[in-house]
Amino acid sequence: MKDVLAVILGGGRGARLYPLTKFRAKPAVPIGGKFRLIDIPISNCLHWNIRKIMVLTQFNTASLHRHIAQSYRFDGFSDGFLQILAAQQTIEDSNWYQGTADAVRKNIHYIANQKADTVVILSGDQLYRINLHDFIRYHKESHADITIAVKPIQRELAGDFGILQINDQRRIIRFVEKPKTAALLDELFTPDAYLGLDEKKLNYIASMGIYIFKKEVLIDLLKHNVKEDFGREVIPDAIAGSQVFAYVFNDYWEDIGTIKAFFEANLDFANPIPRFDFYNETAPIYTRKRFLPGSKIENCEVHYSLISEGSIIEGSKLTNTVIGIRSVIHGSSYLERVVMMGADFYENLEEKTENMHCQRPPVGIGSNCIIRNAILDKNVRVGDGVRILNEKGLVNFTHDRYNIVDGIVVVPKDMEIPAGFII
């Protein structure tokens, strides 16, 4: 694994996760109460002893860069590194990254200079654990130029993904982006025998956006191809002239690039047996050390919920809810299906007194609030008696203080919801 370089793609504007991406890059969005999305691919690399890691970033990068710098430091007795490569103007090119392949192309000279023969390209906004050692071994044993991680899915989901067609050796012979017609789907059907799975009806294989390249193949492809995206353009063009294979992954994988997917994935963490397990001691997810105290919970009723450290919850009821670090919830409040991301700080006595004089709610949730089907971003202030219920049943709506996306109320970072406000 010393000869492997990991390149993590930081993503674009993150419009589908707005307003969570209003002030931060997608990989910096908090998840699971105390982690950030970028922790998933970095932890995957560290579990399998990949110590040469580059993160390509572009939009709203301040909090992402700060989190990486505070969380990941390698010792001086190895050649490992975690390097951030932000979009920059150069003499050759003054444009920003235009796509996944373009982002790698603009940094190809850094990649070419690394002592590595294999490049793993990972996404910064997906939720999964993958055995990268097995993935790389499969790539080398297949004598592949490119290997793509693929997930078998049902026919009715195929129209939302890039779908691959393989032969009985799992070599990729065709790629179609989001096929819609019945005739095209029939052509892309993959026999059970090609996949070797016990579960049936998973006869369409979707690209996960995770790739392995021989380094020289990657360099050659990007130098002689001006196209911008790996999945839609570069890899389909490479199928005819390169050995491109599929690595079948049949464990949990979720592309949490939308508010609905993000919301449901977070709530699942609070289930008795979540699909993605943060309690896996053999493959923990690493993040920033914060040295916070344990949570204080006074006279509360809690059902299927996850409560992160440093929280203070008084006389409230929580159902299927994820509570982030330093969250404060005052008495007689009820939260159901809520993702509360917590806070970056505690308010001191002087700040609390000043808030009272200004009739400004403190950071956290006040007394006698009812909140259901909502995401509360960091440092949100919710006054007493607030009701966040989407009572009108709106699917999508924009307000100065909140957004409704796919029926989920999202209160942006640092927003204030005054006492008695009703959504």
C-alpha positions in Angstrom: 0.0 0.0 0.0 3.1 2.3 0.1 2.8 2.5 -3.7 -0.8 3.8 -3.6 -1.9 7.4 -3.7 -5.5 8.3 -2.7 -7.1 11.4 -4.3 -10.4 12.5 -2.6 -12.7 14.8 -4.6 -14.1 17.6 -2.6 -17.1 18.2 -4.8 -18.6 21.2 -6.5 -21.0 23.8 -5.2 -23.2 21.2 -3.4 -26.4 22.8 -4.7 -28.5 19.7 -3.9 -27.4 19.9 -0.2 -28.2 23.6 0.1 -28.6 25.3 2.6 -26.2 23.0 4.5 -23.6 24.0 1.9 -24.3 27.8 2.2 -21.2 28.3 4.3 -19.2 25.1 3.8 -18.1 22.6 1.3 -20.0 19.3 1.0 -17.3 17.2 2.6 -17.4 19.6 5.6 -21.1 19.0 6.4 -21.5 17.4 9.9 -22.9 13.9 10.0 -23.7 11.4 12.8 -23.6 14.0 15.5 -19.8 14.6 15.7 -18.2 13.7 12.4 -17.9 15.4 9.0 -18.4 13.7 5.6 -14.7 14.0 4.8 -13.9 11.7 7.7 -15.4 8.8 5.9 -13.0 8.5 2.9 -10.0 9.6 5.0 -10.8 6.9 7.6 -11.2 4.3 4.8 -7.7 5.2 3.6 -6.2 5.0 7.0 -7.8 1.6 7.9 -6.0 0.1 4.9 -2.7 1.8 5.5 -2.9 4.3 2.6 -0.9 7.2 3.9 -0.5 9.3 0.8 -3.7 11.3 0.5 -4.6 14.4 -1.5 -7.9 16.2 -1.1 -9.0 18.4 -4.0 -11.2 21.3 -2.8 -12.8 24.4 -4.4 -16.0 25.9 -2.9 -16.4 27.3 0.7 -13.3 25.5 1.8 -12.4 27.4 5.1 -14.1 25.0 7.5 -13.0 21.9 5.6 -9.4 23.0 5.6 -9.6 23.8 9.3 -11.1 20.4 10.1 -8.5 18.5 8.2 -5.7 20.5 9.7 -7.0 19.9 13.3 -7.9 16.2 12.8 -5.1 14.6 10.8 -1.4 14.8 11.5 1.1 12.1 10.4 4.3 11.5 12.2 7.7 12.5 10.8 9.1 8.9 10.6 7.1 8.0 7.4 6.6 9.4 4.0 2.8 9.7 4.6 1.0 13.0 4.1 -2.5 14.5 3.8 -2.3 17.4 1.3 -5.0 19.8 0.4 -5.0 21.0 -3.2 -7.4 23.9 -3.6 -8.4 25.2 -7.0 -5.9 27.9 -8.1 -5.1 30.0 -11.1 -1.9 29.1 -12.9 -0.1 30.3 -16.0 -1.6 27.5 -18.0 -5.2 27.7 -16.7 -7.1 30.4 -14.8 -10.4 28.4 -14.6 -11.9 26.6 -11.7 -12.5 22.8 -11.7 -15.1 22.0 -14.3 -15.7 18.4 -13.2 -14.1 15.3 -11.5 -11.7 14.6 -14.3 -10.8 18.3 -14.8 -10.0 18.6 -11.1 -7.6 15.7 -11.3 -6.1 17.0 -14.6 -5.4 20.4 -13.1 -3.3 18.6 -10.4 -1.8 15.9 -12.6 1.8 17.2 -12.1 1.5 16.8 -8.3 0.2 13.2 -8.9 2.9 12.4 -11.4 5.7 13.4 -9.0 4.5 11.0 -6.3 6.2 7.7 -5.6 3.2 5.6 -6.4 2.1 3.3 -9.2 -1.6 3.2 -8.3 -4.1 6.0 -7.8 -7.4 5.5 -6.0 -10.0 8.2 -6.6 -12.6 8.6 -3.9 -15.6 10.8 -3.4 -15.9 13.2 -0.5 -19.7 12.9 0.0 -20.5 9.2 0.2 -21.1 6.9 3.2 -19.5 3.5 3.0 -16.8 1.2 4.3 -14.8 -0.6 1.5 -11.9 -3.0 1.8 -9.4 -1.0 -0.2 -6.7 -3.7 0.2 -9.0 -6.2 -1.5 -10.1 -3.7 -4.1 -6.5 -2.9 -5.0 -5.5 -6.6 -5.0 -8.4 -7.3 -7.4 -7.3 -4.5 -9.7 -3.7 -5.8 -9.9 -4.7 -9.5 -10.3 -7.0 -8.5 -13.1 -4.1 -6.7 -14.8 -6.6 -3.8 -15.2 -5.7 -0.3 -16.3 -8.8 1.0 -14.6 -11.1 -0.6 -12.0 -14.5 0.8 -11.0 -16.3 0.0 -7.8 -19.8 -1.0 -8.7 -22.9 -1.8 -6.7 -25.6 -4.2 -7.9 -29.1 -2.5 -7.8 -32.6 -3.2 -8.8 -34.0 -2.3 -12.3 -36.3 0.4 -10.9 -33.3 2.3 -9.5 -31.1 2.1 -12.6 -32.4 5.3 -14.2 -30.7 7.3 -11.4 -27.2 6.0 -11.9 -24.5 5.4 -14.4 -25.0 1.7 -15.4 -22.2 -0.6 -16.6 -22.4 -3.7 -18.7 -19.8 -6.4 -18.1 -18.8 -9.7 -19.6 -18.3 -13.0 -17.7 -14.8 -11.9 -16.7 -16.2 -8.7 -15.2 -14.5 -6.6 -17.8 -16.6 -3.5 -18.6 -17.8 -3.4 -22.2 -20.3 -0.5 -22.0 -21.3 2.4 -19.9 -24.6 4.3 -20.1 -25.4 7.4 -17.9 -28.9 7.1 -16.3 -30.6 4.8 -18.9 -34.4 5.4 -19.0 -35.9 3.3 -21.8 -37.1 -0.3 -21.3 -35.2 -1.4 -24.4 -31.9 0.1 -23.1 -32.4 -1.4 -19.7 -33.0 -4.8 -21.2 -29.6 -4.5 -23.0 -27.8 -3.6 -19.8 -29.2 -6.6 -17.8 -26.4 -8.5 -16.0 -26.9 -12.3 -15.4 -26.7 -13.5 -11.8 -23.7 -15.8 -12.7 -21.6 -12.7 -13.5 -22.1 -11.2 -10.1 -21.9 -14.3 -7.8 -24.4 -12.9 -5.4 -26.9 -14.8 -3.3 -29.5 -12.0 -3.5 -31.5 -12.0 -6.8 -33.0 -9.2 -8.8 -29.9 -7.0 -8.4 -29.1 -7.3 -12.1 -27.9 -3.8 -12.9 -24.6 -2.6 -11.7 -24.2 1.1 -10.9 -20.9 3.0 -10.7 -20.1 4.2 -7.2 -17.8 6.9 -8.4 -14.8 5.2 -6.9 -12.0 4.3 -9.2 -8.5 2.8 -9.3 -6.1 3.7 -12.1 -2.6 2.7 -13.0 -0.8 6.0 -12.6 0.6 6.1 -16.1 -2.8 5.3 -17.6 -4.4 8.1 -15.6 -1.8 10.6 -16.7 -2.1 9.5 -20.4 -5.9 9.6 -20.4 -6.0 13.1 -18.9 -3.3 14.5 -21.1 -5.0 13.4 -24.3 -8.6 14.0 -23.3 -10.0 17.4 -22.5 -13.3 16.1 -21.3 -14.3 17.1 -17.8 -16.1 14.2 -16.0 -14.8 10.7 -15.2 -18.2 8.9 -15.1 -19.9 10.5 -18.0 -17.0 11.0 -20.4 -13.5 9.9 -19.7 -14.1 6.3 -18.5 -16.7 5.5 -21.3 -14.2 6.8 -23.8 -11.5 4.6 -22.2 -13.4 1.3 -22.4 -12.5 0.6 -26.0 -8.8 1.0 -25.6 -8.1 0.1 -22.0 -8.6 -2.9 -19.7 -11.5 -1.6 -17.5 -12.9 -3.9 -14.9 -15.7 -3.9 -12.3 -15.2 -4.6 -8.6 -18.5 -5.7 -7.2 -19.3 -4.2 -3.8 -22.4 -5.5 -2.1 -22.3 -3.8 1.3 -23.9 -0.5 2.5 -23.2 2.5 0.3 -25.1 5.7 0.1 -24.5 8.8 -2.0 -25.8 11.5 0.4 -25.6 14.3 -2.0 -29.3 15.4 -1.4 -31.1 16.7 1.7 -33.5 13.7 1.8 -30.7 11.1 1.5 -28.6 13.0 4.1 -31.6 13.3 6.5 -32.6 9.6 6.3 -29.0 8.4 6.5 -28.5 10.4 9.8 -31.7 9.2 11.3 -30.7 5.6 10.6 -27.6 6.0 12.8 -30.0 6.1 15.8 -31.6 2.8 15.0 -30.7 -0.3 17.0 -28.9 -1.9 14.1 -27.9 1.0 11.7 -26.9 0.2 8.2 -23.7 2.1 8.7 -22.2 1.3 12.1 -20.1 3.9 13.9 -19.5 1.4 16.7 -17.3 -0.8 14.6 -14.1 -1.1 16.7 -12.1 -2.7 13.9 -12.8 0.2 11.5 -13.6 3.3 13.5 -14.3 6.6 11.8 -11.7 9.2 12.8 -12.4 12.9 13.5 -11.2 15.9 15.4 -10.4 15.4 19.1 -12.5 18.0 21.0 -12.1 16.9 24.7 -15.7 17.6 25.5 -17.4 16.5 28.7 -20.1 13.9 28.8 -23.7 14.8 28.1 -26.1 15.8 30.9 -29.6 14.5 30.6 -32.2 15.5 33.2 -35.6 13.9 33.5 -35.9 13.1 29.7 -37.7 10.5 27.7 -35.4 9.2 24.9 -36.4 6.7 22.2 -34.0 5.5 19.4 -31.8 8.6 19.5 -28.1 9.4 19.3 -26.8 12.1 21.7 -23.2 13.4 21.2 -20.9 14.5 23.9 -21.1 17.9 25.6 -24.8 18.2 25.3 -27.3 19.5 28.0 -30.9 18.3 27.7 -33.5 19.2 30.3 -37.0 17.6 30.7 -37.6 16.9 27.0 -38.7 14.0 24.8 -36.6 12.8 21.9 -37.8 10.3 19.3 -35.6 9.0 16.4 -33.4 12.0 16.7 -29.6 12.7 16.3 -28.2 15.3 18.6 -24.8 16.9 17.8 -22.0 18.1 20.0 -22.7 20.9 22.5 -26.4 20.8 21.9 -28.6 22.6 24.5 -32.3 21.7 24.8 -34.5 23.3 27.5 -37.5 21.9 29.3 -40.7 20.5 27.9 -39.6 20.4 24.3 -40.4 17.5 21.9 -38.2 16.5 19.0 -39.2 13.7 16.5 -37.1 12.8 13.5 -34.7 15.7 14.0 -31.1 16.1 13.0 -29.6 18.8 15.4 -26.0 19.5 14.5 -25.1 21.2 17.8 -22.8 24.2 18.3 -19.2 25.3 17.9 -19.1 26.9 21.3 -20.8 27.3 24.7 -22.2 30.7 25.7 -20.9 32.1 28.9 -23.0 33.9 31.6 -22.2 37.4 30.2 -23.3 36.3 26.7 -26.5 34.7 28.1 -27.3 37.9 30.0 -26.8 40.1 26.9 -29.1 37.8 24.9 -31.8 38.2 27.5 -31.6 42.0 27.4 -31.8 41.8 23.5 -34.6 39.2 23.6 -32.4 37.0 21.6 -32.7 33.2 22.1 -29.6 31.5 23.4 -27.8 28.9 21.2 -29.9 25.7 21.2 -33.6 25.0 21.6 -35.8 26.8 24.1 -38.6 25.5 26.3 -41.9 24.2 25.1 -40.9 23.7 21.5 -42.2 21.1 19.1 -39.9 20.1 16.2 -40.6 17.4 13.7 -38.9 16.3 10.4 -36.2 19.0 10.5 -32.5 19.6 10.3 -31.1 22.3 12.6 -27.6 23.3 11.4 -24.8 24.5 13.7 -25.3 27.3 16.2 -29.0 27.7 15.5 -31.0 29.7 18.1 -34.6 28.5 18.6 -36.7 30.5 21.0 -39.3 29.3 23.5 -42.6 28.0 22.2 -41.4 27.5 18.6 -43.3 25.0 16.4 -41.4 23.5 13.4 -43.9 21.1 11.9 -44.3 22.1 8.3 -48.0 22.4 9.1 -49.0 23.4 5.5 -47.3 20.2 4.2 -45.1 22.1 1.7 -42.6 20.1 -0.3 -40.2 22.8 -1.4 -40.2 26.4 0.0 -37.7 29.2 0.7 -38.0 31.6 3.6 -35.6 34.1 5.1 -35.2 32.0 8.2 -35.5 28.4 6.8 -35.8 26.2 3.7 -38.2 23.3 3.1 -36.6 20.6 0.8 -38.5 17.5 0.0 -40.8 18.2 2.9 -37.9 18.5 5.4 -37.5 21.8 7.2 -33.8 23.0 7.2 -32.7 25.8 9.4 -29.4 27.1 8.2 -26.3 27.7 10.3 -26.3 30.6 12.8 -30.0 31.3 12.1 -32.3 32.7 14.8 -35.9 31.5 15.1 -37.7 33.9 17.5 -40.0 32.8 20.3 -43.4 31.7 19.3 -42.5 31.3 15.6 -44.5 28.7 13.7 -43.4 26.8 10.6 
